[in-house]
Amino acid sequence: MTVTREGSGAAVPPRTQWPEPEPETPAGAALTDVILTTFRLNARLLDAAQDMAAAGELTAAWWQVLGGVLDEPRTVAEIARRMGMTRQGVQRVADLLVDRDLAEYVDNPAHRRAKLLASTQAGYWAVRRISLVQHPWADRVGRAVGTDELLAALAGMQRLVEVLEADHL
């Protein structure tokens, strides 16, 4: 028997000894297709976001974090949960935004150590400039797909998030 090592150093048995997965159900196959399509959709949305963010002299990640505090200041952890990012990733971007005077840390009356991130006027201005290109883009793409189809997709996505959060592996 030949055993090889994969990049992580774990032993890899010969293919003839690999266990067979259970067959996928139609629902499982549909979910797999949704996941693969979501990966592709995410890539296209990130490309579009990067292009639009340039109008405000931001990156897509900076825009995402600023978007988490446009309505009210939040902690880094709150922004991460709200935006589906890691706390560490938000912290790194938040520090960059503060360094560039696009955001600032303000005192948190609910917690002495966990500061709140708030947008500055420069941050609001950057996002406003992005909205000048984002709104026409969203209208154009939205018309092409159709409101009813988008709302149905949104409902399905929200339900999937709900189930995945309840099932968290």
MODELLER restraints for C-alpha pairs under 7 A, 6 or more apart:
rsr = mdl.restraints
at = mdl.atoms
rsr.add(forms.Gaussian(group=physical.xy_distance, feature=features.Distance(at['CA:2:A'], at['CA:14:A']), mean=6.58, stdev=0.5))
rsr.add(forms.Gaussian(group=physical.xy_distance, feature=features.Distance(at['CA:3:A'], at['CA:11:A']), mean=6.23, stdev=0.5))
rsr.add(forms.Gaussian(group=physical.xy_distance, feature=features.Distance(at['CA:3:A'], at['CA:12:A']), mean=5.74, stdev=0.5))
rsr.add(forms.Gaussian(group=physical.xy_distance, feature=features.Distance(at['CA:3:A'], at['CA:13:A']), mean=5.24, stdev=0.5))
rsr.add(forms.Gaussian(group=physical.xy_distance, feature=features.Distance(at['CA:3:A'], at['CA:14:A']), mean=6.49, stdev=0.5))
rsr.add(forms.Gaussian(group=physical.xy_distance, feature=features.Distance(at['CA:4:A'], at['CA:11:A']), mean=5.83, stdev=0.5))
rsr.add(forms.Gaussian(group=physical.xy_distance, feature=features.Distance(at['CA:4:A'], at['CA:12:A']), mean=5.21, stdev=0.5))
rsr.add(forms.Gaussian(group=physical.xy_distance, feature=features.Distance(at['CA:4:A'], at['CA:13:A']), mean=6.87, stdev=0.5))
rsr.add(forms.Gaussian(group=physical.xy_distance, feature=features.Distance(at['CA:5:A'], at['CA:11:A']), mean=4.77, stdev=0.5))
rsr.add(forms.Gaussian(group=physical.xy_distance, feature=features.Distance(at['CA:5:A'], at['CA:12:A']), mean=5.69, stdev=0.5))
rsr.add(forms.Gaussian(group=physical.xy_distance, feature=features.Distance(at['CA:6:A'], at['CA:12:A']), mean=6.51, stdev=0.5))
rsr.add(forms.Gaussian(group=physical.xy_distance, feature=features.Distance(at['CA:49:A'], at['CA:60:A']), mean=5.41, stdev=0.5))
rsr.add(forms.Gaussian(group=physical.xy_distance, feature=features.Distance(at['CA:50:A'], at['CA:59:A']), mean=5.83, stdev=0.5))
rsr.add(forms.Gaussian(group=physical.xy_distance, feature=features.Distance(at['CA:50:A'], at['CA:60:A']), mean=4.72, stdev=0.5))
rsr.add(forms.Gaussian(group=physical.xy_distance, feature=features.Distance(at['CA:52:A'], at['CA:130:A']), mean=5.95, stdev=0.5))
rsr.add(forms.Gaussian(group=physical.xy_distance, feature=features.Distance(at['CA:52:A'], at['CA:133:A']), mean=6.41, stdev=0.5))
rsr.add(forms.Gaussian(group=physical.xy_distance, feature=features.Distance(at['CA:52:A'], at['CA:134:A']), mean=6.34, stdev=0.5))
rsr.add(forms.Gaussian(group=physical.xy_distance, feature=features.Distance(at['CA:53:A'], at['CA:59:A']), mean=5.42, stdev=0.5))
rsr.add(forms.Gaussian(group=physical.xy_distance, feature=features.Distance(at['CA:53:A'], at['CA:60:A']), mean=5.54, stdev=0.5))
rsr.add(forms.Gaussian(group=physical.xy_distance, feature=features.Distance(at['CA:53:A'], at['CA:63:A']), mean=6.48, stdev=0.5))
rsr.add(forms.Gaussian(group=physical.xy_distance, feature=features.Distance(at['CA:53:A'], at['CA:130:A']), mean=5.79, stdev=0.5))
rsr.add(forms.Gaussian(group=physical.xy_distance, feature=features.Distance(at['CA:55:A'], at['CA:129:A']), mean=6.03, stdev=0.5))
rsr.add(forms.Gaussian(group=physical.xy_distance, feature=features.Distance(at['CA:55:A'], at['CA:130:A']), mean=5.23, stdev=0.5))
rsr.add(forms.Gaussian(group=physical.xy_distance, feature=features.Distance(at['CA:56:A'], at['CA:126:A']), mean=4.27, stdev=0.5))
rsr.add(forms.Gaussian(group=physical.xy_distance, feature=features.Distance(at['CA:56:A'], at['CA:127:A']), mean=6.06, stdev=0.5))
rsr.add(forms.Gaussian(group=physical.xy_distance, feature=features.Distance(at['CA:56:A'], at['CA:129:A']), mean=5.15, stdev=0.5))
rsr.add(forms.Gaussian(group=physical.xy_distance, feature=features.Distance(at['CA:56:A'], at['CA:130:A']), mean=5.11, stdev=0.5))
rsr.add(forms.Gaussian(group=physical.xy_distance, feature=features.Distance(at['CA:57:A'], at['CA:126:A']), mean=6.83, stdev=0.5))
rsr.add(forms.Gaussian(group=physical.xy_distance, feature=features.Distance(at['CA:62:A'], at['CA:93:A']), mean=6.17, stdev=0.5))
rsr.add(forms.Gaussian(group=physical.xy_distance, feature=features.Distance(at['CA:65:A'], at['CA:79:A']), mean=6.90, stdev=0.5))
rsr.add(forms.Gaussian(group=physical.xy_distance, feature=features.Distance(at['CA:65:A'], at['CA:90:A']), mean=6.62, stdev=0.5))
rsr.add(forms.Gaussian(group=physical.xy_distance, feature=features.Distance(at['CA:66:A'], at['CA:119:A']), mean=6.57, stdev=0.5))
rsr.add(forms.Gaussian(group=physical.xy_distance, feature=features.Distance(at['CA:68:A'], at['CA:79:A']), mean=5.48, stdev=0.5))
rsr.add(forms.Gaussian(group=physical.xy_distance, feature=features.Distance(at['CA:68:A'], at['CA:82:A']), mean=6.96, stdev=0.5))
rsr.add(forms.Gaussian(group=physical.xy_distance, feature=features.Distance(at['CA:68:A'], at['CA:83:A']), mean=6.73, stdev=0.5))
rsr.add(forms.Gaussian(group=physical.xy_distance, feature=features.Distance(at['CA:69:A'], at['CA:117:A']), mean=6.92, stdev=0.5))
rsr.add(forms.Gaussian(group=physical.xy_distance, feature=features.Distance(at['CA:69:A'], at['CA:118:A']), mean=5.83, stdev=0.5))
rsr.add(forms.Gaussian(group=physical.xy_distance, feature=features.Distance(at['CA:69:A'], at['CA:119:A']), mean=6.30, stdev=0.5))
rsr.add(forms.Gaussian(group=physical.xy_distance, feature=features.Distance(at['CA:70:A'], at['CA:119:A']), mean=6.33, stdev=0.5))
rsr.add(forms.Gaussian(group=physical.xy_distance, feature=features.Distance(at['CA:72:A'], at['CA:118:A']), mean=6.95, stdev=0.5))
rsr.add(forms.Gaussian(group=physical.xy_distance, feature=features.Distance(at['CA:73:A'], at['CA:116:A']), mean=5.54, stdev=0.5))
rsr.add(forms.Gaussian(group=physical.xy_distance, feature=features.Distance(at['CA:73:A'], at['CA:117:A']), mean=5.27, stdev=0.5))
rsr.add(forms.Gaussian(group=physical.xy_distance, feature=features.Distance(at['CA:73:A'], at['CA:118:A']), mean=4.45, stdev=0.5))
rsr.add(forms.Gaussian(group=physical.xy_distance, feature=features.Distance(at['CA:74:A'], at['CA:116:A']), mean=4.84, stdev=0.5))
rsr.add(forms.Gaussian(group=physical.xy_distance, feature=features.Distance(at['CA:74:A'], at['CA:117:A']), mean=5.45, stdev=0.5))
rsr.add(forms.Gaussian(group=physical.xy_distance, feature=features.Distance(at['CA:74:A'], at['CA:118:A']), mean=6.97, stdev=0.5))
rsr.add(forms.Gaussian(group=physical.xy_distance, feature=features.Distance(at['CA:75:A'], at['CA:114:A']), mean=6.42, stdev=0.5))
rsr.add(forms.Gaussian(group=physical.xy_distance, feature=features.Distance(at['CA:75:A'], at['CA:115:A']), mean=6.06, stdev=0.5))
rsr.add(forms.Gaussian(group=physical.xy_distance, feature=features.Distance(at['CA:75:A'], at['CA:116:A']), mean=4.47, stdev=0.5))
rsr.add(forms.Gaussian(group=physical.xy_distance, feature=features.Distance(at['CA:75:A'], at['CA:117:A']), mean=5.94, stdev=0.5))
rsr.add(forms.Gaussian(group=physical.xy_distance, feature=features.Distance(at['CA:76:A'], at['CA:87:A']), mean=6.27, stdev=0.5))
rsr.add(forms.Gaussian(group=physical.xy_distance, feature=features.Distance(at['CA:76:A'], at['CA:90:A']), mean=6.15, stdev=0.5))
rsr.add(forms.Gaussian(group=physical.xy_distance, feature=features.Distance(at['CA:76:A'], at['CA:91:A']), mean=6.09, stdev=0.5))
rsr.add(forms.Gaussian(group=physical.xy_distance, feature=features.Distance(at['CA:76:A'], at['CA:117:A']), mean=6.93, stdev=0.5))
rsr.add(forms.Gaussian(group=physical.xy_distance, feature=features.Distance(at['CA:77:A'], at['CA:87:A']), mean=5.43, stdev=0.5))
rsr.add(forms.Gaussian(group=physical.xy_distance, feature=features.Distance(at['CA:80:A'], at['CA:86:A']), mean=5.51, stdev=0.5))
rsr.add(forms.Gaussian(group=physical.xy_distance, feature=features.Distance(at['CA:80:A'], at['CA:87:A']), mean=5.21, stdev=0.5))
rsr.add(forms.Gaussian(group=physical.xy_distance, feature=features.Distance(at['CA:80:A'], at['CA:90:A']), mean=6.06, stdev=0.5))
rsr.add(forms.Gaussian(group=physical.xy_distance, feature=features.Distance(at['CA:97:A'], at['CA:103:A']), mean=5.34, stdev=0.5))
rsr.add(forms.Gaussian(group=physical.xy_distance, feature=features.Distance(at['CA:98:A'], at['CA:104:A']), mean=5.13, stdev=0.5))
rsr.add(forms.Gaussian(group=physical.xy_distance, feature=features.Distance(at['CA:101:A'], at['CA:120:A']), mean=6.88, stdev=0.5))
rsr.add(forms.Gaussian(group=physical.xy_distance, feature=features.Distance(at['CA:101:A'], at['CA:122:A']), mean=6.88, stdev=0.5))
rsr.add(forms.Gaussian(group=physical.xy_distance, feature=features.Distance(at['CA:102:A'], at['CA:119:A']), mean=6.17, stdev=0.5))
rsr.add(forms.Gaussian(group=physical.xy_distance, feature=features.Distance(at['CA:102:A'], at['CA:120:A']), mean=5.35, stdev=0.5))
rsr.add(forms.Gaussian(group=physical.xy_distance, feature=features.Distance(at['CA:102:A'], at['CA:122:A']), mean=5.20, stdev=0.5))
rsr.add(forms.Gaussian(group=physical.xy_distance, feature=features.Distance(at['CA:102:A'], at['CA:123:A']), mean=4.12, stdev=0.5))
rsr.add(forms.Gaussian(group=physical.xy_distance, feature=features.Distance(at['CA:103:A'], at['CA:117:A']), mean=6.65, stdev=0.5))
rsr.add(forms.Gaussian(group=physical.xy_distance, feature=features.Distance(at['CA:103:A'], at['CA:118:A']), mean=5.45, stdev=0.5))
rsr.add(forms.Gaussian(group=physical.xy_distance, feature=features.Distance(at['CA:103:A'], at['CA:119:A']), mean=4.22, stdev=0.5))
rsr.add(forms.Gaussian(group=physical.xy_distance, feature=features.Distance(at['CA:103:A'], at['CA:120:A']), mean=4.85, stdev=0.5))
rsr.add(forms.Gaussian(group=physical.xy_distance, feature=features.Distance(at['CA:103:A'], at['CA:123:A']), mean=6.12, stdev=0.5))
rsr.add(forms.Gaussian(group=physical.xy_distance, feature=features.Distance(at['CA:104:A'], at['CA:117:A']), mean=5.72, stdev=0.5))
rsr.add(forms.Gaussian(group=physical.xy_distance, feature=features.Distance(at['CA:104:A'], at['CA:118:A']), mean=5.36, stdev=0.5))
rsr.add(forms.Gaussian(group=physical.xy_distance, feature=features.Distance(at['CA:104:A'], at['CA:119:A']), mean=6.34, stdev=0.5))
rsr.add(forms.Gaussian(group=physical.xy_distance, feature=features.Distance(at['CA:104:A'], at['CA:120:A']), mean=6.52, stdev=0.5))
rsr.add(forms.Gaussian(group=physical.xy_distance, feature=features.Distance(at['CA:105:A'], at['CA:115:A']), mean=5.93, stdev=0.5))
rsr.add(forms.Gaussian(group=physical.xy_distance, feature=features.Distance(at['CA:105:A'], at['CA:116:A']), mean=5.45, stdev=0.5))
rsr.add(forms.Gaussian(group=physical.xy_distance, feature=features.Distance(at['CA:105:A'], at['CA:117:A']), mean=4.66, stdev=0.5))
rsr.add(forms.Gaussian(group=physical.xy_distance, feature=features.Distance(at['CA:105:A'], at['CA:118:A']), mean=6.20, stdev=0.5))
rsr.add(forms.Gaussian(group=physical.xy_distance, feature=features.Distance(at['CA:106:A'], at['CA:115:A']), mean=5.78, stdev=0.5))
rsr.add(forms.Gaussian(group=physical.xy_distance, feature=features.Distance(at['CA:106:A'], at['CA:116:A']), mean=5.19, stdev=0.5))
rsr.add(forms.Gaussian(group=physical.xy_distance, feature=features.Distance(at['CA:106:A'], at['CA:117:A']), mean=6.32, stdev=0.5))
rsr.add(forms.Gaussian(group=physical.xy_distance, feature=features.Distance(at['CA:106:A'], at['CA:118:A']), mean=6.87, stdev=0.5))
rsr.add(forms.Gaussian(group=physical.xy_distance, feature=features.Distance(at['CA:107:A'], at['CA:115:A']), mean=5.30, stdev=0.5))
rsr.add(forms.Gaussian(group=physical.xy_distance, feature=features.Distance(at['CA:107:A'], at['CA:116:A']), mean=6.18, stdev=0.5))
rsr.add(forms.Gaussian(group=physical.xy_distance, feature=features.Distance(at['CA:108:A'], at['CA:114:A']), mean=6.59, stdev=0.5))
rsr.add(forms.Gaussian(group=physical.xy_distance, feature=features.Distance(at['CA:108:A'], at['CA:115:A']), mean=5.21, stdev=0.5))
rsr.add(forms.Gaussian(group=physical.xy_distance, feature=features.Distance(at['CA:108:A'], at['CA:116:A']), mean=5.63, stdev=0.5))
